[in-house]
């Protein structure tokens, strides 16, 4: 009886898997020219193109605008692949007078946004005036189906009905706005995530109207407040500088960085008013999110760091800051009373890292620790370095990692919340990379 030949080549995979593979390739910094993969073969070319043009980002180089505008004009098939568009600098600056000039009809950014992006669902525009924003959104709404779900703007548009035309908008990030004008236009919208800057003119009364009362936003689920005050002087930090600090090879004292950042209410809000807003938000099921340093490091929340730095950036930052973050890991560990073989602890899970399987070992569980869970799922090959940072005198000889759900949680209540068990032994060989 003849059996069919098993297909083992890369090209035999379905498009969904190939797309996932090339999505990761596009995010790999070591791949200098991912676009070259288009010329590999006809089978892969359309999948690679889809990943290349999924997100387009244009900075302040007018040549980039011109090239991209020309390409979009000639290749409507490529425009249909664009789902995320980020325009780094929307307006031009006059070096002679040092002021920002508004968009004109011939500005390369406007020419680019004149293109029809039928699949566009996320748009970010920076350094623009309210009049510019109105021009951009009006053009987008006219040429592109109003399916934009995420919008990041430096300010609100010049007209309050402009956002109302984006019927599918769910996430809105604003860095400057007249709250009294904005709220009526978005109260009945589908927006469920609102991110506002500390510099916005929100009073206690307006903030409370966001989350409570007859005028509150009907679909709001999360309100993100960057309520952080930056100390003036040579040691002052901005969010951009903090991100750069975490990405650099040089190690920084994160405790000192955090000390330079003090929580503060929005400028027109009082601490008591903000507490009332937060209480009302929690009562109505609205989540209040805050800033990276003030929130992430105090709660060991790795996912917040990932949100700001990206998955790879957060991983590299943690590795560079390992000596200072080791204490966070140590605090999250509690020794398990009875030492058992790994197979008895979690028989359904395979050992991810290790060279030997001794019968007994010391097991550490970190239920509910997002930080430790992220180590299990993303940094298996670096876990021996973390344990070495905890005890450099007696580094573990073998490292085994297993993941299991928190037994204190009912199944289905919080199925995504997992703990991590780090098990070490005194075997002869150290864990392989």
C-alpha positions in Angstrom: 0.0 0.0 0.0 1.5 3.3 -1.1 1.7 6.1 1.3 1.6 9.8 0.4 4.8 11.7 0.7 5.0 14.0 3.7 5.7 17.6 2.8 8.4 19.0 4.9 9.5 22.1 3.0 8.8 25.7 4.1 6.7 26.3 1.1 4.3 23.5 2.0 3.1 25.5 5.1 -0.3 27.3 4.8 -0.3 31.0 4.2 -1.3 31.8 7.8 1.8 30.1 9.2 4.1 31.7 6.6 2.6 35.1 7.4 3.3 34.5 11.1 6.9 33.5 10.3 7.6 36.6 8.2 5.9 38.8 10.7 8.6 37.8 13.2 11.3 38.2 10.6 10.2 41.7 10.0 10.6 42.5 13.7 14.1 41.0 13.9 16.8 43.7 14.0 19.4 41.3 12.6 17.5 41.2 9.3 18.9 44.3 7.5 16.9 44.0 4.3 13.7 42.0 4.8 12.3 43.4 1.5 14.9 41.2 -0.3 12.8 38.2 0.6 10.2 39.3 -2.0 12.5 38.1 -4.8 12.8 34.6 -3.2 10.0 33.0 -5.2 6.4 33.6 -6.4 5.0 31.6 -3.5 6.5 33.8 -0.8 6.5 37.2 -2.5 2.9 38.2 -1.8 3.1 37.1 1.8 6.3 39.1 2.4 4.8 42.2 0.7 1.8 42.0 3.0 4.1 42.1 6.0 6.3 44.9 4.6 3.5 47.2 3.9 1.3 46.3 6.9 2.9 49.3 8.8 4.3 52.4 7.2 6.2 55.0 9.1 7.4 58.3 7.6 9.7 60.7 9.4 10.6 64.3 8.7 12.4 63.6 5.4 10.4 65.1 2.6 12.1 62.7 0.2 10.4 59.8 2.0 7.0 61.4 1.6 7.7 62.0 -2.1 8.8 58.4 -2.8 6.0 56.9 -0.8 3.4 59.1 -2.4 4.6 58.2 -5.9 4.6 54.5 -5.0 1.1 54.7 -3.6 -0.1 56.5 -6.7 1.3 53.9 -9.1 0.6 50.7 -7.0 -3.0 50.7 -5.6 -2.5 47.0 -4.8 0.2 48.0 -2.2 -2.0 50.7 -0.7 -4.6 48.0 0.0 -2.0 46.3 2.3 -1.4 49.3 4.6 -3.1 48.9 8.0 -1.0 51.2 10.1 0.3 54.6 9.1 2.5 56.8 11.2 3.5 60.3 10.0 6.4 61.4 12.1 6.2 65.2 11.4 3.2 66.6 9.7 4.2 70.3 9.5 7.2 72.1 8.2 9.5 74.3 10.2 10.9 77.6 8.9 14.6 77.7 10.1 14.7 81.5 9.6 11.9 82.4 11.9 11.8 79.3 14.0 8.0 78.7 13.8 5.9 75.9 12.5 4.1 76.3 9.1 0.8 74.7 8.6 0.1 72.2 5.9 -0.4 73.4 2.4 -2.1 71.6 -0.4 1.3 70.7 -1.9 2.9 69.5 1.3 4.3 65.9 0.8 2.4 64.7 3.8 -0.9 65.9 2.4 -0.1 64.3 -0.9 0.6 61.0 0.8 -2.6 61.2 2.8 -4.6 61.9 -0.3 -4.0 58.3 -1.2 -6.8 55.8 -0.6 -5.8 53.2 2.0 -8.9 50.9 2.1 -7.6 48.7 4.9 -6.2 51.4 7.1 -7.2 50.9 10.8 -4.6 52.9 12.8 -3.3 56.4 12.1 -0.7 58.4 14.1 0.1 62.0 13.3 2.6 64.1 15.2 3.5 67.9 15.4 0.4 69.3 13.7 -2.0 72.1 14.4 -5.8 71.6 14.9 -6.4 73.0 11.4 -3.9 70.4 10.0 -5.7 67.6 11.9 -9.0 68.7 10.5 -7.6 68.6 7.0 -6.0 65.2 7.5 -9.1 63.5 9.0 -11.4 65.1 6.5 -9.3 63.7 3.7 -9.0 60.3 5.3 -12.7 60.1 5.9 -13.4 61.1 2.3 -10.9 58.8 0.5 -10.7 55.9 3.0 -13.6 53.9 4.3 -14.0 55.2 7.9 -12.8 52.0 9.5 -10.0 53.6 11.5 -10.0 52.1 15.0 -6.9 53.7 16.5 -6.0 57.3 16.3 -3.1 59.2 17.8 -3.0 63.0 17.5 -1.0 65.8 19.0 -4.2 67.8 19.5 -7.9 67.7 18.7 -9.1 68.5 15.2 -10.3 72.0 14.5 -13.9 70.8 14.2 -15.7 68.8 16.8 -17.6 66.7 14.3 -14.5 65.4 12.6 -14.0 62.5 15.0 -17.7 61.7 14.9 -17.2 60.8 11.2 -14.9 57.9 12.2 -17.7 55.6 13.3 -15.4 52.6 14.1 -12.9 54.6 16.3 -12.1 52.6 19.5 -8.8 54.0 20.7 -7.9 57.7 20.9 -4.7 59.2 22.2 -4.5 63.0 22.5 -1.6 65.1 23.7 -3.4 68.5 23.7 -7.1 69.3 23.6 -9.8 71.6 24.9 -11.7 69.0 27.0 -14.9 71.1 27.2 -15.1 71.0 23.4 -14.0 67.4 22.9 -16.2 65.5 25.3 -19.6 66.2 23.7 -18.3 65.0 20.4 -17.1 61.6 21.6 -19.5 60.8 24.4 -21.7 58.5 22.3 -18.8 57.2 20.2 -17.4 53.6 20.3 -14.2 54.8 21.9 -13.3 52.4 24.7 -9.7 53.4 25.3 -8.8 57.1 25.9 -5.2 58.3 26.5 -4.8 61.9 27.7 -1.6 63.8 28.6 -1.0 65.5 31.9 -0.7 68.8 30.1 -4.3 68.8 28.9 -6.7 71.3 30.4 -8.9 68.8 32.3 -10.5 70.0 35.5 -11.9 67.9 38.3 -15.4 68.3 37.0 -14.6 67.4 33.4 -12.5 64.4 34.5 -15.4 63.1 36.5 -17.8 63.6 33.6 -15.6 61.3 31.6 -16.3 58.3 33.8 -19.5 59.0 35.8 -22.9 60.6 35.4 -25.3 61.1 32.5 -22.6 62.8 30.3 -19.9 60.0 30.7 -18.5 58.2 27.7 -20.8 55.3 27.1 -18.3 52.7 25.9 -15.2 53.8 27.8 -13.3 50.8 29.3 -9.8 52.2 30.0 -8.6 55.7 30.8 -4.8 56.2 30.6 -3.4 59.1 32.5 0.3 60.1 32.1 0.1 62.1 35.3 3.9 62.4 35.9 5.7 65.6 36.7 9.3 66.0 35.4 11.7 67.7 37.8 13.6 70.6 36.1 17.3 70.7 35.9 20.2 68.7 34.5 18.8 65.5 36.0 15.3 65.9 34.4 13.9 63.0 32.5 11.3 62.8 29.7 9.6 59.7 28.5 11.7 59.7 25.4 14.9 59.9 27.4 13.8 57.2 29.7 13.1 54.8 26.8 16.5 55.6 25.4 18.1 54.9 28.8 16.5 51.5 29.0 17.6 50.7 25.5 21.3 51.7 25.9 24.0 49.3 26.9 25.0 51.4 29.8 23.4 50.4 33.1 21.2 53.0 34.9 20.1 53.1 38.4 16.3 52.8 37.9 15.6 53.7 41.5 17.3 57.1 40.9 15.4 57.5 37.7 12.2 56.8 39.4 13.1 59.3 42.2 13.3 62.1 39.6 9.7 61.3 38.6 7.0 62.3 41.1 3.3 61.5 40.6 1.2 64.6 40.0 -2.4 65.3 39.1 -3.2 66.9 35.8 -2.5 70.6 36.0 -6.0 71.7 36.5 -7.0 68.8 38.8 -6.6 68.4 42.5 -5.3 65.2 44.2 -8.7 64.8 45.9 -10.5 65.3 42.6 -8.3 62.8 40.9 -9.0 60.2 43.7 -12.7 60.8 43.2 -12.3 60.2 39.5 -10.4 57.0 40.1 -13.0 55.7 42.6 -15.9 56.5 40.2 -14.0 54.8 37.3 -13.4 51.6 39.3 -17.1 51.6 40.4 -18.2 51.8 36.8 -15.7 49.1 35.6 -13.3 51.5 33.9 -9.6 50.7 34.2 -7.2 53.5 35.1 -3.7 53.1 33.6 -0.7 55.2 34.5 2.9 55.7 33.5 5.7 53.2 32.9 8.1 53.9 35.8 5.5 54.9 38.4 3.4 51.8 37.7 5.4 49.1 36.1 8.3 48.7 38.4 6.2 49.0 41.5 3.9 46.2 40.4 6.5 44.1 38.6 4.2 44.5 35.5 6.3 43.4 32.5 3.5 43.9 30.1 3.5 47.6 30.7 7.2 47.8 29.8 6.5 45.8 26.7 3.7 48.2 25.7 6.2 51.1 25.7 9.4 49.4 24.5 8.0 46.6 22.4 8.7 42.9 23.2 12.3 42.8 22.0 13.1 46.2 23.6 11.6 45.2 27.0 13.6 41.9 26.9 16.8 43.7 26.2 16.2 46.3 28.8 15.5 43.7 31.5 18.7 41.9 30.6 20.8 45.0 30.8 19.1 46.0 34.1 19.4 42.5 35.5 21.4 43.3 38.7 18.8 45.9 39.8 15.8 43.9 38.8 17.1 40.7 40.5 15.5 41.8 43.7 12.1 41.9 42.1 12.5 38.3 41.0 13.7 37.3 44.5 10.7 38.9 46.1 8.3 37.1 43.8 9.7 33.7 44.7 8.5 31.5 47.6 10.1 28.0 48.2 7.8 25.1 47.7 7.8 22.9 50.9 8.1 19.5 49.3 10.6 18.8 46.5 9.2 16.6 43.8 10.3 15.5 40.4 9.4 17.9 37.6 7.1 15.3 35.9 5.0 15.1 39.1 4.7 18.9 39.4 3.4 19.5 35.9 3.1 16.2 33.9 1.5 17.9 30.9 4.3 20.4 30.4 7.6 19.6 28.8 10.8 20.8 30.3 11.9 23.8 28.3 15.5 24.2 29.4 17.9 21.7 31.0 20.5 19.1 30.7 19.6 16.6 33.4 16.5 15.3 35.2 17.4 14.6 38.9 14.8 13.0 41.0 14.5 15.8 43.5 15.0 19.5 43.2 14.0 22.8 44.8 11.0 24.2 43.2 10.0 27.9 43.3 6.5 29.1 42.4 5.6 32.7 41.6 1.8 32.7 41.3 0.4 35.9 40.0 3.7 37.5 39.2 3.5 38.9 35.7 7.2 39.6 35.7 8.1 36.0 36.5 5.5 34.7 34.0 7.2 36.8 31.3 10.5 35.2 32.1 9.0 31.7 31.6 7.3 32.5 28.3 9.9 34.8 26.7 13.3 34.4 28.3 13.9 30.7 28.8 17.4 30.8 27.5 18.4 33.6 29.8 16.9 32.2 33.0 20.3 30.8 34.2 21.7 34.3 34.0 18.8 35.6 36.2 19.5 32.9 38.8 23.2 33.7 38.6 22.4 37.3 39.5 20.5 36.1 42.5 23.3 33.9 43.8 26.6 34.4 41.9 28.6 32.4 44.4 26.6 29.2 43.8 25.1 29.4 40.3 22.6 26.7 39.5 24.0 23.7 37.6 20.8 22.8 35.8 17.7 24.9 35.2 14.3 23.6 34.4 11.3 25.7 33.8 7.7 24.6 34.0 4.5 26.7 33.8 1.3 25.9 35.5 -2.0 27.8 36.4 -2.5 29.3 39.7 -4.5 26.7 41.7 -6.0 29.5 43.8 -7.9 30.8 40.8 -11.1 29.2 39.6 -10.9 27.9 36.0 -12.4 30.4 33.6 -12.3 33.4 36.0 -8.8 34.4 35.0 -7.5 31.8 32.5 -4.8 34.0 31.2 -3.1 34.5 34.6 -0.3 32.0 35.0 2.5 31.6 37.4 6.0 30.3 36.8 7.9 27.5 38.6 11.6 27.8 38.5 13.3 24.6 39.5 17.1 24.2 40.0 19.2 21.3 40.9 22.8 20.5 41.7 23.5 18.5 38.5 27.0 18.4 37.1 26.3 20.4 33.9 25.1 23.9 33.7 22.0 24.6 31.6 22.6 25.0 28.0 21.6 28.1 26.2 
